[in-house]
């Protein structure tokens, strides 16, 4: 992104040159956030409808967004002038914008920020290719994000063909990330190994990718950490693991840790490890891995009695992979049901 004006833009003339230069460079999306009226941006005016005349002819036209007042008030007719939003699209056939989104009313800055967030999310995070679909998605975002100023939804006007396809830039894709535990069933006091695998199936690197794994209270602080690159860091105050780094297209990163399940757990139940992956475009992937507790109360009725012992003994001799084996009866997590599992249940017979 390029902010304009910047420290080199000190006069109205400098500003006009900067805006025209941004159009001439063939940007995908250009926006104005600030004051406006039907025919110009800013209070100066800083950029008028007739300043489009100074742009170069181009074959790459941006989508423009106006987060200002009245620049899309298309019924405005004064001395043959058109509104700025309309002028960007129709004043010339070889310069300006391929599509323009501008307000036809008076709006507050807070409402414009919220609407702008919906446009950016729809275009760059959700990667909606059609202009009309992108505008609809941004209005739905606004409706869900704020209960006030819903006139914005009606007055933000699209100039241009809604079927236009956007030339979206290359982007990373980390949606294939996985979070797994080495076993789905484990008894208390046993270690669990948790692995997160990141892979970038997109066509651009994800710079500054961030990962958070949140440990439940049922797990102790990790006693082992691993990462392909960079470092996986444990934060005891939040009981979280954090990692950050770059992920090139087709690259893979494996993060892992091991932690002990609390030995005080005795009841049936399960716990979840939560993971969040955020890429360069702030697209977030939520992940979760579940561990079920293998406890002597295999019937989950709140007590250990002869029925539980019989259930475990009935699978004596079974191994992982055969039809009789079930991990909930493997009370020592050794992939087989033996006399040790029966003893583990019998020792807490009530």
C-alpha positions in Angstrom: 0.0 0.0 0.0 1.0 3.6 -0.7 -0.2 6.4 1.5 -0.9 9.7 -0.3 -0.3 12.4 0.6 3.0 11.6 2.2 5.9 13.8 3.5 6.8 14.8 0.0 3.3 16.1 -0.8 3.1 19.7 0.5 0.9 21.5 -2.0 -2.3 21.0 -4.0 -0.2 20.7 -7.1 2.0 18.0 -5.4 -1.1 16.1 -4.4 -2.6 16.2 -7.9 0.7 14.9 -9.4 0.8 12.1 -6.7 -2.8 11.0 -7.4 -2.3 11.1 -11.2 1.0 9.1 -10.8 -0.8 6.4 -8.8 -3.4 6.0 -11.6 -0.6 6.0 -14.2 1.2 3.2 -12.5 -1.7 0.8 -13.1 -2.8 0.2 -9.4 -5.5 -2.4 -8.6 -7.3 -0.3 -6.0 -7.1 3.4 -5.1 -9.1 5.0 -2.3 -9.6 8.3 -0.7 -10.5 8.7 2.9 -11.4 12.3 4.0 -13.5 15.3 3.0 -15.3 15.5 -0.4 -18.1 17.1 -2.4 -19.7 16.1 -5.6 -16.8 17.1 -7.8 -13.6 16.8 -5.7 -11.7 15.1 -3.0 -10.5 17.2 0.0 -11.5 20.6 1.2 -9.0 22.5 -1.0 -10.3 21.2 -3.4 -7.3 18.8 -3.6 -8.3 16.6 -6.6 -11.1 17.6 -9.0 -13.0 15.8 -11.7 -11.2 17.7 -14.4 -7.8 16.7 -13.0 -8.4 13.3 -14.7 -7.5 15.2 -17.9 -3.9 15.2 -16.7 -3.6 11.4 -16.4 -1.8 9.3 -19.0 -3.7 7.0 -21.3 -3.5 3.5 -19.8 -4.6 0.0 -20.4 -4.7 -0.9 -16.6 -7.3 0.9 -14.7 -8.0 0.6 -11.0 -11.1 0.2 -8.9 -11.5 3.4 -6.9 -13.2 3.8 -3.6 -14.3 7.2 -2.1 -14.8 7.3 1.7 -16.1 10.8 1.7 -19.3 12.8 1.2 -21.3 13.2 -2.0 -18.6 12.2 -4.5 -21.1 9.7 -5.9 -24.1 11.9 -6.0 -24.8 11.1 -9.6 -27.9 13.3 -10.0 -25.7 16.3 -9.6 -25.8 18.5 -12.7 -24.2 21.9 -12.5 -22.7 23.7 -15.5 -22.4 20.3 -17.3 -20.1 18.9 -14.5 -20.4 15.3 -13.5 -19.6 13.9 -10.0 -16.1 12.7 -9.4 -17.1 9.1 -9.0 -18.9 9.1 -12.3 -16.1 11.1 -14.0 -13.5 8.5 -13.1 -15.4 5.9 -15.1 -16.9 7.8 -18.1 -14.9 11.0 -18.6 -12.3 9.2 -20.8 -12.2 5.8 -22.4 -8.4 5.3 -21.9 -7.8 6.7 -18.3 -9.5 6.9 -14.9 -11.1 3.8 -13.3 -12.6 0.6 -14.5 -15.1 0.8 -11.7 -15.8 3.3 -8.9 -17.5 3.0 -5.6 -18.5 6.4 -4.2 -21.0 7.7 -1.6 -24.1 9.7 -2.6 -24.8 11.0 0.9 -23.3 12.6 4.0 -21.3 10.1 6.1 -19.3 10.0 9.2 -15.7 8.9 9.2 -16.3 5.9 11.5 -18.9 4.6 9.1 -16.5 5.0 6.2 -13.8 3.1 8.1 -16.2 0.2 8.6 -17.3 0.1 5.0 -13.7 0.4 3.8 -12.8 -2.6 5.9 -15.5 -4.6 4.2 -14.2 -3.7 0.7 -10.6 -4.6 1.6 -11.6 -7.8 3.2 -13.8 -8.8 0.3 -11.2 -8.0 -2.3 -7.9 -9.1 -0.7 -8.8 -11.6 2.0 -11.9 -13.3 0.6 -10.5 -12.7 -3.0 -13.9 -12.1 -4.6 -13.2 -11.5 -8.3 -16.3 -9.9 -9.6 -16.8 -6.2 -8.8 -20.6 -6.5 -8.2 -20.1 -9.5 -5.9 -17.3 -7.6 -4.0 -19.6 -4.6 -3.5 -22.4 -6.9 -2.2 -20.1 -8.6 0.2 -18.8 -5.3 1.5 -22.3 -4.1 2.2 -23.1 -7.3 4.0 -20.0 -6.8 6.0 -21.1 -3.3 7.0 -24.6 -4.5 7.9 -23.1 -7.1 10.2 -20.4 -4.9 11.7 -22.5 -2.0 12.9 -26.1 -1.3 13.9 -26.0 2.4 12.9 -25.8 4.5 9.8 -27.3 1.9 7.5 -28.0 4.6 4.9 -24.4 3.9 3.9 -25.5 0.6 2.4 -28.0 2.4 0.1 -25.9 5.4 -0.8 -22.6 3.8 -1.7 -23.0 3.7 -5.4 -21.2 1.5 -7.9 -20.2 3.1 -11.2 -19.2 0.5 -13.8 -20.0 -3.0 -14.9 -20.7 -5.3 -11.9 -19.6 -8.3 -14.0 -16.0 -6.8 -14.3 -13.4 -9.3 -13.1 -10.7 -7.9 -10.9 -7.1 -8.7 -11.6 -6.3 -9.8 -8.1 -2.6 -10.0 -7.1 -0.8 -13.2 -6.3 -1.5 -14.3 -2.7 -0.5 -17.0 -0.2 -2.9 -19.8 0.7 -2.4 -21.4 4.1 -5.9 -22.9 4.4 -4.5 -26.4 4.2 -2.8 -26.1 7.7 -3.4 -29.0 10.0 -3.3 -29.5 13.8 -3.0 -33.1 15.0 -2.2 -35.1 18.1 -0.2 -38.3 18.0 -3.2 -40.2 19.6 -6.9 -39.3 19.9 -7.3 -41.2 23.2 -4.8 -40.9 26.1 -4.9 -41.5 29.8 -4.1 -38.9 32.4 -0.4 -38.4 33.3 0.6 -39.4 29.8 2.5 -37.1 27.4 0.7 -35.8 24.2 2.6 -34.7 21.2 0.8 -32.0 19.1 1.9 -31.1 15.6 0.9 -28.2 13.4 1.8 -28.5 9.7 1.7 -25.3 7.6 1.8 -25.4 3.8 1.5 -22.6 1.4 -0.5 -23.7 -1.7 -0.8 -20.1 -3.0 1.3 -18.3 -5.7 2.9 -15.8 -3.4 4.9 -15.9 -0.2 3.4 -15.2 3.2 5.7 -12.8 4.9 5.4 -12.5 8.6 3.0 -15.5 9.0 2.0 -15.8 12.7 0.8 -18.8 14.6 -0.8 -19.2 18.0 -1.5 -22.5 19.8 -3.6 -22.2 22.9 -3.1 -25.0 25.5 -6.1 -26.0 27.7 -5.8 -26.2 31.5 -5.6 -30.0 31.2 -2.1 -29.7 29.8 1.1 -28.8 31.7 3.6 -26.4 30.2 5.4 -28.0 27.2 8.6 -29.9 28.0 9.6 -30.2 24.3 9.3 -27.7 21.4 10.3 -28.0 17.8 10.0 -25.9 14.6 11.4 -26.4 11.1 12.6 -22.8 11.0 12.7 -19.9 13.5 11.6 -20.8 17.1 8.4 -21.9 18.7 8.1 -20.0 22.0 6.0 -20.8 25.0 4.4 -17.9 27.0 3.4 -19.2 30.5 1.2 -16.2 31.3 -1.2 -16.9 28.5 -0.5 -20.7 28.3 0.1 -20.2 24.6 2.8 -21.0 22.0 3.7 -18.4 19.4 5.6 -18.7 16.1 6.3 -16.2 13.3 8.1 -16.5 10.0 7.9 -16.5 6.2 6.4 -19.2 4.1 7.3 -19.4 0.4 5.0 -20.9 -2.2 5.0 -24.7 -1.9 7.0 -24.5 1.3 6.1 -26.4 4.5 6.7 -25.6 8.2 6.2 -28.2 11.0 5.7 -27.0 14.5 5.4 -29.5 17.4 5.4 -29.7 21.2 4.9 -32.3 23.9 3.1 -31.8 27.2 1.9 -33.9 30.1 -1.9 -34.4 30.6 -2.8 -33.6 34.2 -2.7 -36.7 36.4 -5.6 -35.3 38.6 -8.1 -36.0 35.8 -10.3 -39.0 36.6 -13.6 -38.5 34.8 -14.6 -39.1 31.2 -14.1 -36.1 29.0 -12.0 -34.5 26.4 -10.0 -31.3 25.8 -9.1 -29.2 22.8 -5.9 -27.6 21.6 -6.7 -24.5 19.6 -4.6 -23.1 16.8 -4.7 -19.9 14.8 -2.8 -19.2 11.6 -2.6 -15.7 10.1 -1.0 -15.0 6.8 0.4 -11.8 5.3 -3.0 -10.6 4.1 -4.4 -11.2 7.7 -6.4 -14.1 6.4 -7.0 -16.4 9.5 -7.3 -20.1 9.6 -8.7 -21.6 12.8 -7.7 -25.1 13.8 -8.5 -27.5 16.6 -7.3 -30.9 17.8 -9.1 -33.0 20.4 -7.8 -35.5 22.9 -10.3 -37.9 24.6 -9.5 -39.2 28.0 -9.0 -42.9 28.5 -10.0 -43.4 32.1 -11.0 -46.5 34.1 -14.7 -45.3 34.1 -15.1 -46.5 30.5 -18.9 -46.5 30.8 -18.8 -42.8 31.8 -21.4 -43.3 34.5 -19.4 -41.5 37.2 -18.0 -44.5 39.0 -15.7 -47.5 38.4 -17.5 -50.9 39.0 -17.4 -54.4 37.8 -19.0 -53.4 34.5 -16.0 -51.2 33.7 -13.6 -54.0 34.5 -15.5 -56.5 32.4 -15.6 -54.0 29.5 -11.8 -53.7 29.6 -11.2 -57.5 30.2 -13.5 -58.3 27.3 -10.9 -56.8 24.9 -7.9 -58.5 26.6 -5.4 -59.5 23.9 -6.5 -57.1 21.2 -4.0 -54.9 19.3 -4.2 -51.7 17.4 -5.7 -52.4 14.0 -7.9 -55.5 14.9 -11.6 -55.3 15.2 -11.7 -55.8 19.0 -9.3 -53.0 19.9 -10.7 -49.7 21.0 -8.4 -47.0 22.3 -10.7 -45.9 25.1 -9.9 -49.2 26.9 -6.2 -48.9 26.4 -5.5 -47.3 29.8 -1.7 -47.3 29.5 -1.6 -46.1 25.8 0.6 -49.0 24.6 -1.6 -49.9 21.6 -2.8 -53.2 23.1 -5.2 -54.3 25.8 -3.4 -56.4 28.4 -3.7 -57.4 32.0 -2.1 -54.0 32.9 -5.2 -52.3 31.6 -7.5 -54.6 33.6 -5.4 -53.9 36.7 -5.6 -50.1 36.1 -9.4 -50.3 36.2 -9.5 -52.8 39.1 -7.3 -50.6 41.3 -9.9 -47.8 41.4 -12.9 -50.2 41.7 -15.4 -48.4 44.0 
